[in-house]
């Protein structure tokens, strides 16, 4: 059997898809880069915003009818609830003993093949009843946390599987992938390594805890072993992943241990919280050149009132303290962020405070999102979406215009510097990539044999959001 994986969403989805690929390859299946060559098309989905789900639903209509469709990821499981489980048959109810406080199902590795029908598809996703009627080639939905059950599920679906492979069950956090991404492009030098999965923060607008479950942490040994696995395969850039990545109780130790691997040329991580930093991490950023001079840290708002409504768990003052410590380092660190505009009860004064914070932090990039409530989140159930869209869009424009001005000012400071850079693609006669401080760069001339290599590039010019070298 041949399969193709379509990935939507964050870097964690790429890491998830690598694990799906590993399991299926272990049972003798073959991955293909082309949908037309595949027997099964697997959607690894995102559900952070409705637009993401709409994009996936549209893409489903483009899959040929002779291809089987599997769906996993956040779109499948974010609306799983205890109430829905209680509506199932008596055989399905037996698995309610696995339902914990936050209405997620865990520890199903002990199930038997013949019991698989009662824990896949309609049990795991209310979407099954809707989508299976429209897409007759939809064969399977499964939670990404249960990727290790795929040999059993595949066996139940009627595919031939070596019984020995069914016994090779691993938990998600222990599963070592064999490919870095869905394309298996050996030239790609970046590998994404999860150090945790899930989230306990329950920000009022966020679907992640419902889609990915509660926090699970990987051991330092497992993380270091996976990094070594990748660097032995000539990967040079390692990106550590976690919903609140620096909340891992051994985060500093993980950074230190990974950097002991001399083959790691660039180390990044995403996304941190300001309240989980300590002086040792700041000192490492200052002294360790291979720890890339870039931090993406979502702030979401510059108003304490809005942050409290969002249940972010920090204040503007705490975020500014983080900014101050970064700016006081002897090494320049690029800072990028996410901001939501038009959240519940965000007044003009609240938004003005966000603008003030942007001016204070001088972000190199802001991913600005217009707020829309997601079903099943606390904000959807308890908070009114009471800011007109026209006002939200106006605030979005204000932040983007401010970003362009700040980005231009920041980028002009790069002119004349030499930056380690990874060029990753070519279009016509132009070459494109990103620097160690994660700024987009464009080159007129470059040695094509060095695409995906980290090379020193001298910055000759700059505009908003882009450097030229």
KOLBATI-484794 format. One record per residue (C-alpha): residue in one letter; y, x, z; residue number from 1. Coordinates in steps of 0.02 Angstrom, whole numbers. Layout:
% KOLBATI-484794
[node a,[Y,X,Z],NUM] ...
This chain:
% KOLBATI-484794
[node x,[0,0,0],1] [node x,[176,57,-40],2] [node x,[328,11,65],3] [node x,[516,29,51],4] [node x,[637,19,198],5] [node x,[813,-53,186],6] [node x,[922,-2,332],7] [node x,[1073,-97,394],8] [node x,[1181,-51,543],9] [node x,[1201,98,656],10] [node x,[1122,270,665],11] [node x,[994,203,787],12] [node x,[924,97,646],13] [node x,[892,255,547],14] [node x,[795,326,693],15] [node x,[700,161,709],16] [node x,[655,162,525],17] [node x,[589,338,539],18] [node x,[468,275,672],19] [node x,[414,128,564],20] [node x,[381,248,421],21] [node x,[279,361,534],22] [node x,[165,221,594],23] [node x,[134,155,419],24] [node x,[101,328,349],25] [node x,[-23,358,488],26] [node x,[-126,210,426],27] [node x,[-126,280,250],28] [node x,[19,187,171],29] [node x,[145,269,54],30] [node x,[334,260,65],31] [node x,[433,240,-95],32] [node x,[619,258,-129],33] [node x,[621,115,-254],34] [node x,[604,-71,-216],35] [node x,[520,-101,-383],36] [node x,[379,19,-337],37] [node x,[347,-59,-167],38] [node x,[219,-189,-115],39] [node x,[315,-224,46],40] [node x,[504,-217,75],41] [node x,[552,-192,257],42] [node x,[724,-243,320],43] [node x,[782,-147,475],44] [node x,[926,-259,522],45] [node x,[1091,-261,615],46] [node x,[1162,-410,708],47] [node x,[1320,-341,788],48] [node x,[1427,-453,677],49] [node x,[1392,-610,578],50] [node x,[1445,-519,420],51] [node x,[1297,-401,444],52] [node x,[1175,-547,450],53] [node x,[1257,-629,299],54] [node x,[1236,-468,199],55] [node x,[1052,-460,244],56] [node x,[1022,-643,201],57] [node x,[1103,-614,30],58] [node x,[995,-461,-1],59] [node x,[838,-560,38],60] [node x,[876,-667,-116],61] [node x,[872,-510,-223],62] [node x,[694,-458,-177],63] [node x,[567,-500,-314],64] [node x,[448,-639,-266],65] [node x,[296,-529,-291],66] [node x,[353,-414,-149],67] [node x,[306,-453,30],68] [node x,[454,-451,151],69] [node x,[453,-389,331],70] [node x,[604,-404,446],71] [node x,[636,-309,607],72] [node x,[785,-244,705],73] [node x,[924,-331,798],74] [node x,[934,-485,686],75] [node x,[757,-533,734],76] [node x,[763,-528,921],77] [node x,[942,-555,979],78] [node x,[917,-741,1006],79] [node x,[748,-733,1091],80] [node x,[755,-839,1248],81] [node x,[641,-896,1387],82] [node x,[679,-1076,1343],83] [node x,[613,-1051,1167],84] [node x,[456,-969,1232],85] [node x,[425,-1115,1349],86] [node x,[422,-1230,1198],87] [node x,[272,-1138,1124],88] [node x,[89,-1186,1135],89] [node x,[-21,-1153,1287],90] [node x,[-93,-996,1207],91] [node x,[81,-931,1179],92] [node x,[133,-977,1356],93] [node x,[6,-854,1427],94] [node x,[125,-716,1374],95] [node x,[269,-786,1477],96] [node x,[207,-679,1620],97] [node x,[285,-536,1522],98] [node x,[458,-617,1524],99] [node x,[575,-523,1639],100] [node x,[748,-557,1710],101] [node x,[842,-539,1546],102] [node x,[715,-638,1444],103] [node x,[631,-498,1350],104] [node x,[447,-467,1321],105] [node x,[374,-296,1361],106] [node x,[209,-205,1381],107] [node x,[106,-295,1250],108] [node x,[2,-143,1200],109] [node x,[-152,-219,1283],110] [node x,[-160,-369,1167],111] [node x,[-309,-394,1054],112] [node x,[-299,-408,865],113] [node x,[-355,-590,871],114] [node x,[-210,-632,988],115] [node x,[-76,-561,873],116] [node x,[-32,-733,798],117] [node x,[41,-786,964],118] [node x,[165,-643,984],119] [node x,[236,-620,809],120] [node x,[349,-719,695],121] [node x,[398,-886,773],122] [node x,[373,-824,951],123] [node x,[484,-675,920],124] [node x,[618,-753,813],125] [node x,[687,-929,789],126] [node x,[740,-864,618],127] [node x,[559,-873,563],128] [node x,[560,-1062,539],129] [node x,[721,-1054,439],130] [node x,[690,-902,329],131] [node x,[504,-929,298],132] [node x,[543,-1097,216],133] [node x,[669,-1017,98],134] [node x,[577,-854,65],135] [node x,[393,-888,34],136] [node x,[359,-701,22],137] [node x,[419,-672,200],138] [node x,[262,-608,285],139] [node x,[315,-536,452],140] [node x,[450,-523,584],141] [node x,[428,-403,730],142] [node x,[531,-326,869],143] [node x,[574,-143,843],144] [node x,[516,-108,1021],145] [node x,[343,-161,965],146] [node x,[335,-45,815],147] [node x,[187,41,897],148] [node x,[89,-122,876],149] [node x,[102,-117,686],150] [node x,[-78,-56,659],151] [node x,[-140,-209,756],152] [node x,[-19,-325,667],153] [node x,[-64,-255,496],154] [node x,[-248,-279,536],155] [node x,[-215,-460,583],156] [node x,[-120,-489,421],157] [node x,[-278,-442,325],158] [node x,[-242,-263,273],159] [node x,[-376,-131,295],160] [node x,[-342,-15,440],161] [node x,[-449,125,511],162] [node x,[-502,66,686],163] [node x,[-458,238,753],164] [node x,[-277,210,702],165] [node x,[-269,47,800],166] [node x,[-307,145,957],167] [node x,[-164,267,928],168] [node x,[-38,161,1022],169] [node x,[123,243,1080],170] [node x,[274,169,1166],171] [node x,[432,165,1061],172] [node x,[520,297,1165],173] [node x,[370,415,1150],174] [node x,[342,395,963],175] [node x,[385,552,865],176] [node x,[441,510,688],177] [node x,[383,611,539],178] [node x,[536,580,429],179] [node x,[721,586,469],180] [node x,[774,441,360],181] [node x,[711,312,239],182] [node x,[740,419,84],183] [node x,[637,568,144],184] [node x,[762,679,55],185] [node x,[709,851,114],186] [node x,[883,918,73],187] [node x,[966,812,207],188] [node x,[1005,924,355],189] [node x,[1041,788,484],190] [node x,[915,710,604],191] [node x,[951,568,725],192] [node x,[864,584,894],193] [node x,[870,437,1017],194] [node x,[882,491,1198],195] [node x,[884,311,1259],196] [node x,[868,136,1191],197] [node x,[939,-29,1252],198] [node x,[1089,-64,1363],199] [node x,[1122,-135,1536],200] [node x,[1312,-152,1520],201] [node x,[1314,-329,1448],202] [node x,[1490,-321,1375],203] [node x,[1539,-503,1356],204] [node x,[1556,-494,1165],205] [node x,[1404,-384,1132],206] [node x,[1234,-437,1067],207] [node x,[1150,-267,1094],208] [node x,[1063,-299,1263],209] [node x,[990,-459,1191],210] [node x,[940,-373,1029],211] [node x,[877,-206,1094],212] [node x,[831,-246,1274],213] [node x,[873,-154,1433],214] [node x,[895,33,1450],215] [node x,[747,150,1431],216] [node x,[771,338,1444],217] [node x,[670,472,1358],218] [node x,[620,628,1453],219] [node x,[706,794,1419],220] [node x,[539,865,1363],221] [node x,[514,729,1232],222] [node x,[691,748,1167],223] [node x,[682,938,1156],224] [node x,[512,926,1069],225] [node x,[581,807,939],226] [node x,[732,919,909],227] [node x,[616,1068,885],228] [node x,[511,964,765],229] [node x,[665,930,659],230] [node x,[738,1106,664],231] [node x,[568,1174,612],232] [node x,[589,1060,460],233] [node x,[755,1146,422],234] [node x,[868,1012,496],235] [node x,[1030,1093,554],236] [node x,[1130,946,624],237] [node x,[1059,848,771],238] [node x,[1139,684,824],239] [node x,[1088,619,995],240] [node x,[1089,429,1005],241] [node x,[1108,302,1144],242] [node x,[1205,141,1166],243] [node x,[1295,228,1310],244] [node x,[1228,398,1268],245] [node x,[1303,497,1414],246] [node x,[1236,372,1540],247] [node x,[1068,459,1527],248] [node x,[1047,534,1702],249] [node x,[1005,704,1626],250] [node x,[1134,702,1486],251] [node x,[1214,870,1525],252] [node x,[1043,950,1545],253] [node x,[990,877,1377],254] [node x,[1141,955,1291],255] [node x,[1104,1124,1370],256] [node x,[918,1120,1327],257] [node x,[947,1065,1147],258] [node x,[1076,1204,1124],259] [node x,[947,1332,1180],260] [node x,[866,1299,1012],261] [node x,[948,1431,904],262] [node x,[910,1333,744],263] [node x,[1029,1192,795],264] [node x,[1191,1231,705],265] [node x,[1282,1068,743],266] [node x,[1253,953,891],267] [node x,[1335,782,903],268] [node x,[1309,627,1009],269] [node x,[1362,445,1004],270] [node x,[1425,337,1088],271] [node x,[1486,389,1262],272] [node x,[1581,303,1402],273] [node x,[1732,386,1486],274] [node x,[1660,354,1660],275] [node x,[1499,452,1629],276] [node x,[1582,619,1590],277] [node x,[1592,762,1713],278] [node x,[1678,932,1715],279] [node x,[1519,1021,1660],280] [node x,[1514,920,1498],281] [node x,[1699,955,1465],282] [node x,[1669,1140,1496],283] [node x,[1524,1138,1373],284] [node x,[1636,1059,1241],285] [node x,[1762,1198,1268],286] [node x,[1643,1345,1261],287] [node x,[1498,1296,1149],288] [node x,[1547,1305,965],289] [node x,[1388,1220,906],290] [node x,[1432,1065,1008],291] [node x,[1540,989,872],292] [node x,[1726,967,912],293] [node x,[1719,780,888],294] [node x,[1687,633,1005],295] [node x,[1673,452,952],296] [node x,[1712,349,1106],297] [node x,[1744,162,1085],298] [node x,[1890,101,1192],299] [node x,[1899,-78,1119],300] [node x,[2066,-121,1202],301] [node x,[2216,-44,1289],302] [node x,[2238,-190,1408],303] [node x,[2152,-191,1577],304] [node x,[2150,-381,1574],305] [node x,[2058,-383,1408],306] [node x,[1941,-242,1460],307] [node x,[1893,-344,1612],308] [node x,[1861,-498,1505],309] [node x,[1753,-388,1394],310] [node x,[1660,-322,1546],311] [node x,[1683,-143,1486],312] [node x,[1672,-69,1660],313] [node x,[1820,51,1650],314] [node x,[2009,41,1653],315] [node x,[2144,105,1536],316] [node x,[2189,233,1669],317] [node x,[2011,300,1670],318] [node x,[2012,311,1480],319] [node x,[2178,405,1484],320] [node x,[2104,525,1612],321] [node x,[1965,562,1487],322] [node x,[2094,589,1349],323] [node x,[2196,707,1461],324] [node x,[2044,813,1502],325] [node x,[1996,827,1319],326] [node x,[2173,872,1265],327] [node x,[2186,1004,1402],328] [node x,[2036,1099,1338],329] [node x,[2069,1264,1250],330] [node x,[1973,1196,1102],331] [node x,[2040,1056,991],332] [node x,[1926,904,993],333] [node x,[1942,763,867],334] [node x,[1929,590,946],335] [node x,[1883,431,853],336] [node x,[1863,256,923],337] [node x,[1826,71,899],338] [node x,[1953,-65,939],339] [node x,[1932,-253,937],340] [node x,[2089,-355,901],341] [node x,[2112,-539,943],342] [node x,[1989,-549,1087],343] [node x,[2000,-702,1200],344] [node x,[2171,-721,1283],345] [node x,[2240,-561,1205],346] [node x,[2428,-587,1216],347] [node x,[2564,-495,1122],348] [node x,[2589,-391,1279],349] [node x,[2403,-349,1286],350] [node x,[2406,-294,1105],351] [node x,[2564,-192,1135],352] [node x,[2469,-100,1272],353] [node x,[2332,-61,1146],354] [node x,[2463,8,1026],355] [node x,[2532,115,1168],356] [node x,[2358,183,1204],357] [node x,[2332,227,1021],358] [node x,[2496,323,1021],359] [node x,[2443,410,1183],360] [node x,[2269,459,1122],361] [node x,[2319,505,942],362] [node x,[2148,453,874],363] [node x,[2093,534,711],364] [node x,[2004,376,659],365] [node x,[2001,196,722],366] [node x,[1869,73,667],367] [node x,[1966,-88,697],368] [node x,[1870,-251,705],369] [node x,[1938,-428,703],370] [node x,[1853,-521,845],371] [node x,[1731,-660,808],372] [node x,[1610,-724,941],373] [node x,[1424,-690,923],374] [node x,[1301,-827,975],375] [node x,[1210,-801,1141],376] [node x,[1338,-679,1210],377] [node x,[1436,-720,1367],378] [node x,[1598,-728,1268],379] [node x,[1520,-855,1149],380] [node x,[1465,-965,1293],381] [node x,[1606,-946,1418],382] [node x,[1764,-884,1330],383] [node x,[1869,-971,1200],384] [node x,[1905,-889,1034],385] [node x,[2087,-940,1051],386] [node x,[2184,-815,944],387] [node x,[2223,-879,768],388] [node x,[2145,-777,628],389] [node x,[2315,-746,549],390] [node x,[2373,-664,711],391] [node x,[2214,-562,724],392] [node x,[2238,-498,546],393] [node x,[2419,-456,582],394] [node x,[2367,-350,731],395] [node x,[2231,-270,625],396] [node x,[2363,-218,498],397] [node x,[2478,-148,634],398] [node x,[2339,-36,701],399] [node x,[2287,22,528],400] [node x,[2465,68,479],401] [node x,[2483,163,642],402] [node x,[2318,251,610],403] [node x,[2377,311,439],404] [node x,[2533,388,516],405] [node x,[2439,474,658],406] [node x,[2297,531,544],407] [node x,[2421,611,423],408] [node x,[2508,701,565],409] [node x,[2342,762,637],410] [node x,[2271,813,470],411] [node x,[2423,916,421],412] [node x,[2385,1026,570],413] [node x,[2221,1071,486],414] [node x,[2304,1149,333],415] [node x,[2269,1335,327],416] [node x,[2122,1326,447],417] [node x,[1944,1368,398],418] [node x,[1817,1236,451],419] [node x,[1626,1234,450],420] [node x,[1587,1095,327],421] [node x,[1437,1004,259],422] [node x,[1455,945,78],423] [node x,[1337,799,52],424] [node x,[1370,724,-119],425] [node x,[1453,746,-288],426] [node x,[1540,622,-402],427] [node x,[1589,683,-573],428] [node x,[1677,849,-539],429] [node x,[1723,814,-358],430] [node x,[1623,862,-203],431] [node x,[1630,767,-39],432] [node x,[1575,800,139],433] [node x,[1634,814,319],434] [node x,[1694,950,435],435] [node x,[1628,1000,606],436] [node x,[1765,890,682],437] [node x,[1703,746,574],438] [node x,[1845,731,450],439] [node x,[1815,682,269],440] [node x,[1845,823,147],441] [node x,[1855,835,-42],442] [node x,[1831,992,-148],443] [node x,[1868,1025,-331],444] [node x,[1744,1167,-347],445] [node x,[1583,1202,-253],446] [node x,[1414,1285,-278],447] [node x,[1296,1138,-308],448] [node x,[1153,1240,-235],449] [node x,[1241,1234,-67],450] [node x,[1253,1045,-53],451] [node x,[1185,999,121],452] [node x,[1221,1174,183],453] [node x,[1349,1209,321],454] [node x,[1479,1324,244],455] [node x,[1655,1381,291],456] [node x,[1791,1293,192],457] [node x,[1976,1332,197],458] [node x,[2087,1177,211],459] [node x,[2224,1181,79],460] [node x,[2299,1007,90],461] [node x,[2286,842,185],462] [node x,[2326,657,175],463] [node x,[2285,514,293],464] [node x,[2099,508,328],465] [node x,[2055,652,210],466] [node x,[2065,841,196],467] [node x,[2061,947,39],468] [node x,[1979,1118,32],469] 
